[in-house]
Amino acid sequence: MKRHAVQAGPGQDPRPTDRSGQAARLRNGSHGGRPPGFDEDRYKKRSTVERAINHLKQSRPVATRYDKRGYVSLGTVTAAALVICPRT
């Protein structure tokens, strides 16, 4: 399938409009866009966990992971979480 370049006249924006993007999503069907089994509550919980982990990674000792022992790493993460928790 050959794709044709979008040509715009003088003074026109060559980028597709919102409607053409919507049409492309409809054409793609199950191959593009939001998955059909999208669960909003599950997504919110996952997002919360990912943001919490990224918050922990802002702590230098947690990000660099120089600790050799598991219990020391757990203590480092716990200490970082205690610092973060009051801020949220």
C-alpha positions in Angstrom: 0.0 0.0 0.0 1.5 3.3 -1.1 1.0 6.4 1.1 0.7 9.7 -0.6 2.2 12.9 0.8 -0.1 15.5 2.1 0.2 18.6 0.0 -1.1 21.9 1.2 -1.6 25.1 -0.7 0.1 28.4 0.3 -0.9 29.5 3.7 -2.5 26.1 4.7 -1.4 23.8 7.4 -0.2 20.5 6.0 -0.9 18.6 9.2 -4.1 16.5 9.3 -7.1 17.9 11.2 -8.8 16.3 14.2 -11.4 14.7 12.0 -8.8 12.9 9.9 -7.2 11.6 13.0 -10.6 10.3 14.2 -11.1 8.7 10.8 -7.7 7.0 11.0 -8.5 5.6 14.4 -11.8 4.2 13.1 -10.0 2.7 10.1 -7.4 1.1 12.3 -10.1 -0.5 14.5 -8.5 -3.0 16.9 -5.0 -2.3 15.6 -4.8 1.1 17.0 -6.1 3.3 19.8 -7.4 2.3 23.2 -7.7 -1.4 23.8 -11.3 -2.7 23.9 -10.9 -4.1 27.4 -10.0 -0.8 28.9 -10.8 -0.7 32.6 -10.7 2.9 33.9 -10.5 2.0 37.6 -7.7 -0.5 37.0 -5.8 2.2 35.0 -6.2 4.7 37.8 -4.7 2.3 40.3 -1.9 1.4 38.0 -1.1 5.0 37.4 -1.0 5.7 41.1 1.5 2.9 41.7 3.7 4.0 38.8 3.8 7.5 40.1 4.7 6.4 43.6 7.5 4.3 42.2 8.8 7.2 40.1 8.6 9.4 43.3 10.8 6.8 45.1 13.3 6.8 42.2 13.8 10.6 42.8 15.6 9.6 45.9 19.3 9.2 45.0 20.0 6.1 47.3 17.0 4.3 45.9 17.9 5.2 42.3 21.5 4.2 42.5 21.0 0.9 44.5 24.4 0.7 46.0 23.2 -1.6 48.8 24.4 -5.2 48.7 22.0 -6.7 51.1 18.2 -7.0 50.7 17.3 -5.8 54.1 19.5 -2.6 53.6 17.7 -1.9 50.3 14.3 -2.4 52.0 15.4 0.1 54.7 16.5 2.6 52.1 13.2 2.4 50.3 11.3 2.6 53.5 13.2 5.7 54.6 12.5 7.3 51.2 8.8 6.4 51.5 8.6 8.0 54.9 10.1 11.2 53.5 7.7 11.2 50.6 4.6 10.3 52.5 4.1 13.5 54.5 4.4 15.6 51.3 1.5 13.9 49.5 
